[in-house]
Amino acid sequence: MKHIIGFAGSNSKNSINKQLVKYTLEQLDGATAELLDLNDFAVPLFGVDLEKEQGYPENAKRFLEKIRSADGVVISLAEHNSAYTAAFKNMFDWMSRIDRKLFNDKPMLLMASSTGSRGGASVMAMASDRFPRHSANIVAKFSLPSFNDNFSDGSIANEELNEELKEEISKFKKALQ
Ligand SMILES: Cc1cc2nc3c(=O)[nH]c(=O)nc-3n(C[C@H](O)[C@H](O)[C@H](O)COP(=O)(O)O)c2cc1C
């Protein structure tokens, strides 16, 4: 059975992106799914001096190992000021130092959601451009705008958007085979 990991690019306890990842993983029947939380992998603020003095943090190695041992990756990025959140960027920076090809060519469903109407379009564009340079194999993409209007009780309330996600999940599943 394929093993999928999912996580949000956020350290918010009530992360809307984590809720979207959870909903998405629930639909991956026929695979085992593991929902990760950046809060369980605390790492210090990346800096080249700290890296020289102390090496790589264990939690960055652990997180990278989670990606390496998965057959596919589901990510939903939160957008802060049109970019990655500091929490995600920090983990990304550390992992990229350990292994530049950190996404290991695993099929990826890349998502973003925000409370605004653009649904994290800027961070989605940023990741779409950058992740492949770290060996991400982005096979499906989905953005959920205006989260509070379109998501309730653990699922996407807007039928059109829900169908859109289902199509992307199908593409992702196909790539896993
Ligand atoms: C510092 C900060 C900056 C934000 N910048 C943006 C932004 O650029 N675009 C956007 O759509 N939402 C922005 N938001 C609102 C986020 O979409 C909202 O907080 C969302 O819940 C973040 O996702 P998360 O809950 O998964 O952390 C910002 C929120 C914060 C706290």
The ligand as an SDF file (V2000), in Angstrom:
LIG
                    3D

 31 33  0  0  0  0  0  0  0  0999 V2000
    1.2840   38.0490    8.8110 C   0  0  0  0  0  0  0  0  0  0  0  0
    0.1550   37.6380    7.9140 C   0  0  0  0  0  0  0  0  0  0  0  0
    0.2090   37.9270    6.5670 C   0  0  0  0  0  0  0  0  0  0  0  0
   -0.8280   37.5130    5.7150 C   0  0  0  0  0  0  0  0  0  0  0  0
   -0.7080   37.7690    4.3780 N   0  0  0  0  0  0  0  0  0  0  0  0
   -1.6350   37.2670    3.5340 C   0  0  0  0  0  0  0  0  0  0  0  0
   -1.4480   37.4040    2.1320 C   0  0  0  0  0  0  0  0  0  0  0  0
   -0.4650   37.9210    1.6370 O   0  0  0  0  0  0  0  0  0  0  0  0
   -2.4080   36.8760    1.3180 N   0  0  0  0  0  0  0  0  0  0  0  0
   -3.5240   36.2480    1.8230 C   0  0  0  0  0  0  0  0  0  0  0  0
   -4.3590   35.8020    1.0360 O   0  0  0  0  0  0  0  0  0  0  0  0
   -3.7190   36.1110    3.1560 N   0  0  0  0  0  0  0  0  0  0  0  0
   -2.7980   36.5940    4.0180 C   0  0  0  0  0  0  0  0  0  0  0  0
   -2.9630   36.4430    5.3730 N   0  0  0  0  0  0  0  0  0  0  0  0
   -4.1700   35.7690    5.8790 C   0  0  0  0  0  0  0  0  0  0  0  0
   -3.9870   34.2390    5.8270 C   0  0  0  0  0  0  0  0  0  0  0  0
   -4.5160   33.7670    4.6070 O   0  0  0  0  0  0  0  0  0  0  0  0
   -4.7220   33.5850    7.0070 C   0  0  0  0  0  0  0  0  0  0  0  0
   -4.1480   34.0100    8.2320 O   0  0  0  0  0  0  0  0  0  0  0  0
   -4.6830   32.0720    6.9240 C   0  0  0  0  0  0  0  0  0  0  0  0
   -5.4530   31.5470    8.0050 O   0  0  0  0  0  0  0  0  0  0  0  0
   -3.2610   31.5250    6.9600 C   0  0  0  0  0  0  0  0  0  0  0  0
   -3.2520   30.1330    6.7730 O   0  0  0  0  0  0  0  0  0  0  0  0
   -3.0810   29.1180    8.0120 P   0  0  0  0  0  0  0  0  0  0  0  0
   -4.3440   29.2490    8.8490 O   0  0  0  0  0  0  0  0  0  0  0  0
   -2.9880   27.7800    7.3630 O   0  0  0  0  0  0  0  0  0  0  0  0
   -1.8740   29.5140    8.7760 O   0  0  0  0  0  0  0  0  0  0  0  0
   -1.9540   36.8450    6.2360 C   0  0  0  0  0  0  0  0  0  0  0  0
   -1.9970   36.5630    7.6200 C   0  0  0  0  0  0  0  0  0  0  0  0
   -0.9590   36.9360    8.4450 C   0  0  0  0  0  0  0  0  0  0  0  0
   -1.0290   36.5950    9.9140 C   0  0  0  0  0  0  0  0  0  0  0  0
  1  2  1  0
  2  3  1  0
  2 30  2  0
  3  4  2  0
  4  5  1  0
  4 28  1  0
  5  6  2  0
  6  7  1  0
  6 13  1  0
  7  8  2  0
  7  9  1  0
  9 10  1  0
 10 11  2  0
 10 12  1  0
 12 13  2  0
 13 14  1  0
 14 15  1  0
 14 28  1  0
 15 16  1  0
 16 17  1  0
 16 18  1  0
 18 19  1  0
 18 20  1  0
 20 21  1  0
 20 22  1  0
 22 23  1  0
 23 24  1  0
 24 25  2  0
 24 26  1  0
 24 27  1  0
 28 29  2  0
 29 30  1  0
 30 31  1  0
M  END
$$$$
